[in-house]
Amino acid sequence: MYIELRHLRTIRAIHQAGGLARAADLMNMTQSALSHQVAGLEDQVGMELFVRRSKPMTLSAAGLRMLRTADRILPEIIALEEEFRALRSGKSGRLHIAIECHACFDWLFPVLELFRHAWPEIDVDIRAGLAFEALPALNREEVDLVISSDPAPLPGITFNPLFDYHPVFVASAQNPLAAKSVIEAQDFRDQTLITYPVSRDKLDVFTELLTPAKIEPRAMRSVELTAVILMLVGSGRGVSVLPDWVLRDVKSNADYVTRPLGPGTITKRLYAATRTEDASKPYIGHFLKLGRSEPVKLQR
């Protein structure tokens, strides 16, 4: 026995119409063709599906069983077809994001708030736990976008530029380094450096300053949250280097000082890595647009 979706649609249409003639009109087919289809289905089932002696036509016990199945399955098929139409039109989809920088949450949440209003049908999630395996996860389609400042030549992956930023030194106003206009690598020798709990190759202060100069801070302390880092810095427990967008409010707080790193200006660029074929999707394009414009407001 082989039951097709058209058989389920036929059963439901005849039940709702109360007869072959009306059901045939609803299904845009002749009554003869519909009658032939029902007869063929009954042959497959091996029993009558309708009580033809009644007017309007009613379902037999076997027909009622098939109707229950149709009522369960057909709405799911309709929903699936609608979902596929939305996917083809770019109105629906998935945007699961992996982040390679802890501080990105400060600008990412405002971006996602704007994004969700424009694309309410997009399934958005943040996979912070994939931070160290983010790009392989992107290749495996476990995530759809990776926020990173370290582009790499990977087949099938496009690094879409978002915005430039400056790593900035921040310390208590009572720290002796507050008297300096520019902070250099050797200034960290006598300092406790407070960082996010990530490897050194993910920390700008090391990749851009300390590692090239072969200089180690006196001590290090790892902290998960930006707010806690700033609290510890403000209380004189150490110093830190954070992206400029994080320090917007701190610059006007008398408890802190912020200084550029030197001797030359250090500029980094943040990227949103996507699978190359996904970069043209409308909702991905809108996220990239927001990711280029909104974070800049936090740098002013």
C-alpha positions in Angstrom: 0.0 0.0 0.0 1.3 3.4 -1.0 -0.4 6.5 0.4 0.5 9.9 -1.0 -0.1 13.4 0.3 -2.7 13.9 -2.5 -4.7 11.0 -1.1 -4.8 12.7 2.3 -5.8 16.0 0.7 -8.6 14.2 -1.2 -10.0 12.6 1.9 -10.1 15.9 3.7 -11.6 17.8 0.8 -14.4 15.3 0.2 -15.2 15.3 4.0 -15.3 19.1 4.1 -17.3 19.4 0.9 -19.8 16.6 1.6 -19.6 15.1 -1.9 -17.5 14.4 -4.9 -18.8 17.2 -7.1 -18.1 20.0 -4.7 -14.7 18.5 -3.7 -13.7 18.2 -7.3 -14.4 22.0 -7.8 -12.3 22.8 -4.7 -9.4 20.7 -6.0 -9.6 22.0 -9.6 -10.2 18.6 -11.1 -13.1 16.8 -12.8 -15.5 14.7 -10.7 -14.6 11.7 -12.9 -10.9 12.0 -12.1 -11.6 12.5 -8.4 -13.9 9.4 -8.3 -11.2 7.4 -10.1 -8.6 8.5 -7.5 -10.9 7.5 -4.6 -11.5 4.1 -6.2 -7.8 3.5 -6.7 -7.1 4.5 -3.1 -9.8 2.1 -1.8 -8.3 -0.7 -3.9 -4.9 0.0 -2.2 -6.5 0.1 1.3 -8.7 -2.9 0.6 -11.8 -1.4 2.1 -14.4 1.4 1.6 -13.4 4.8 2.8 -16.8 6.4 2.3 -20.4 5.4 3.0 -21.9 6.2 -0.4 -25.5 5.4 0.5 -25.7 8.5 2.7 -26.1 12.1 1.5 -23.9 13.9 2.0 -21.2 11.3 1.7 -19.8 10.3 5.1 -16.6 8.6 6.0 -16.4 5.0 7.0 -14.4 3.9 10.0 -11.3 3.4 7.8 -12.0 6.8 6.2 -12.2 8.5 9.6 -8.8 7.0 10.5 -7.3 8.4 7.4 -8.9 11.8 8.0 -7.3 11.9 11.5 -4.0 11.3 9.9 -4.6 14.0 7.2 -5.6 16.5 9.9 -2.3 15.8 11.7 0.1 15.7 8.8 -1.3 18.2 6.3 -0.9 21.3 8.6 2.7 20.3 9.2 3.3 20.1 5.4 1.7 23.5 4.9 3.8 25.0 7.6 6.9 23.5 6.1 6.1 24.8 2.6 5.5 28.3 4.1 8.8 28.1 5.9 10.7 27.1 2.7 9.0 30.0 0.8 10.1 32.4 3.6 13.6 31.0 3.4 13.7 31.5 -0.4 12.5 35.1 0.0 15.1 35.8 2.7 12.5 36.6 5.4 13.3 33.6 7.6 16.5 31.8 8.5 19.0 31.3 11.3 21.7 33.6 12.6 23.8 31.8 15.3 26.8 33.9 16.3 30.1 32.8 17.8 32.3 35.5 19.4 36.1 35.6 19.7 36.1 38.7 21.9 34.5 39.1 25.3 34.2 42.8 24.9 32.0 42.5 21.8 28.9 42.0 23.9 29.0 45.7 24.7 28.1 46.6 21.1 26.6 43.4 19.9 23.5 43.5 22.1 22.4 46.9 20.8 22.9 45.7 17.3 20.8 42.6 17.9 18.1 44.6 19.4 17.7 46.6 16.2 18.1 43.5 14.1 15.3 41.6 15.8 12.8 44.3 15.1 13.7 44.3 11.4 13.8 40.4 11.1 11.5 38.9 13.7 11.4 35.5 11.9 15.2 35.0 12.1 16.3 32.6 14.8 19.1 34.4 16.6 21.5 32.8 19.1 24.9 33.6 20.6 27.3 30.7 21.1 30.0 32.2 23.3 31.1 28.7 24.3 32.5 28.1 20.8 35.0 31.0 21.1 38.1 28.9 20.6 36.7 26.7 17.8 34.5 29.3 16.2 35.8 29.1 12.6 35.7 25.3 12.3 32.1 25.5 13.7 31.3 28.0 11.0 32.6 25.5 8.3 30.5 22.7 9.9 27.4 25.0 9.8 27.0 24.8 13.5 27.1 28.7 13.6 26.5 31.2 10.9 28.7 34.2 11.8 31.9 34.6 13.8 33.0 37.9 15.3 36.8 38.0 15.1 39.7 40.4 14.8 42.0 37.7 13.3 41.1 37.1 9.6 42.6 34.0 8.1 42.6 32.7 4.4 40.0 29.9 4.7 38.2 28.3 1.7 34.5 29.1 1.6 34.8 31.7 4.4 34.5 35.5 3.8 35.7 38.0 6.4 33.4 40.9 6.1 35.0 44.1 7.7 33.0 45.8 10.3 34.9 48.7 11.9 38.3 49.8 13.2 39.0 50.3 16.9 41.9 51.2 19.1 43.1 49.1 22.1 43.2 51.6 25.0 45.1 51.5 28.4 42.9 52.1 31.4 44.1 52.6 35.0 43.1 54.1 38.3 43.7 57.9 38.4 46.0 57.2 41.4 48.2 54.8 39.4 51.7 56.3 38.7 51.2 55.7 35.0 48.4 58.3 35.0 51.1 60.9 34.6 52.2 59.5 31.2 50.6 60.6 27.9 51.3 57.4 26.1 51.8 53.9 27.6 54.5 51.7 26.1 55.4 48.0 26.6 58.0 48.5 29.4 55.4 50.4 31.5 53.7 47.0 32.2 56.7 45.5 34.0 55.5 46.7 37.4 51.8 46.3 36.8 49.2 43.6 37.4 47.5 43.2 34.1 43.8 42.3 34.2 42.5 40.5 31.1 39.6 38.4 29.9 40.2 34.6 30.4 41.4 33.9 26.8 44.7 32.9 25.3 47.3 35.5 24.7 46.9 35.3 20.9 43.4 36.6 21.4 44.5 39.6 23.6 45.5 42.8 21.8 47.8 44.0 24.5 50.0 40.9 23.9 49.7 40.5 20.1 50.2 44.2 19.4 52.5 45.3 22.2 54.0 43.0 24.9 54.8 39.9 22.8 56.7 41.8 20.1 58.7 43.6 22.8 59.3 40.4 24.8 58.0 42.0 28.0 55.9 40.4 30.7 53.7 42.2 33.2 54.5 41.7 36.9 51.4 39.7 37.4 48.2 38.7 35.6 44.6 38.3 36.6 41.7 36.9 34.5 38.2 38.2 34.8 35.1 37.2 32.8 33.1 40.4 32.9 34.0 43.9 31.6 32.2 45.6 34.5 34.3 43.6 37.0 37.5 44.4 35.2 36.7 48.1 35.4 35.7 47.8 39.1 39.1 46.2 39.9 41.0 48.8 37.8 39.1 51.7 39.5 40.0 50.3 43.0 43.7 50.1 42.1 44.0 46.3 41.8 45.6 46.5 38.4 45.5 47.9 34.9 43.9 46.8 31.7 43.8 47.3 27.9 40.3 47.3 26.4 38.7 48.3 23.1 37.8 52.0 22.9 34.1 51.2 22.6 34.1 49.7 26.1 35.6 52.9 27.7 33.1 55.4 26.5 31.6 56.2 30.0 35.0 55.7 31.8 36.6 58.6 30.0 34.4 61.1 31.9 34.9 59.3 35.3 37.4 61.0 37.6 38.4 57.6 39.1 40.0 56.5 35.8 42.5 57.5 33.3 42.7 56.2 29.7 45.8 56.5 27.6 46.8 55.4 24.0 49.3 52.6 23.6 52.5 53.6 21.8 54.9 54.5 20.6 52.8 54.4 17.3 49.0 54.3 17.0 47.6 50.8 17.3 44.6 50.2 15.2 42.7 46.9 14.9 39.8 45.9 12.7 36.9 43.7 13.6 35.3 41.3 11.1 32.2 39.2 10.8 33.2 35.9 9.2 30.4 34.1 7.2 30.2 31.3 4.8 30.8 32.9 1.4 27.5 31.7 0.0 25.6 33.3 3.0 27.0 36.8 2.7 24.4 37.8 0.1 21.4 36.8 2.2 19.3 39.9 2.9 19.2 39.4 6.7 23.0 38.7 6.9 23.6 41.9 4.8 21.4 43.9 7.2 23.3 42.6 10.3 26.6 43.6 8.6 25.2 47.0 7.9 24.2 47.5 11.6 27.5 46.0 12.7 29.4 48.7 10.8 27.3 51.7 11.9 26.1 51.1 15.5 29.3 50.3 17.3 30.9 53.5 16.0 28.5 55.5 18.1 30.0 53.9 21.2 33.5 55.1 20.2 32.6 58.8 20.2 
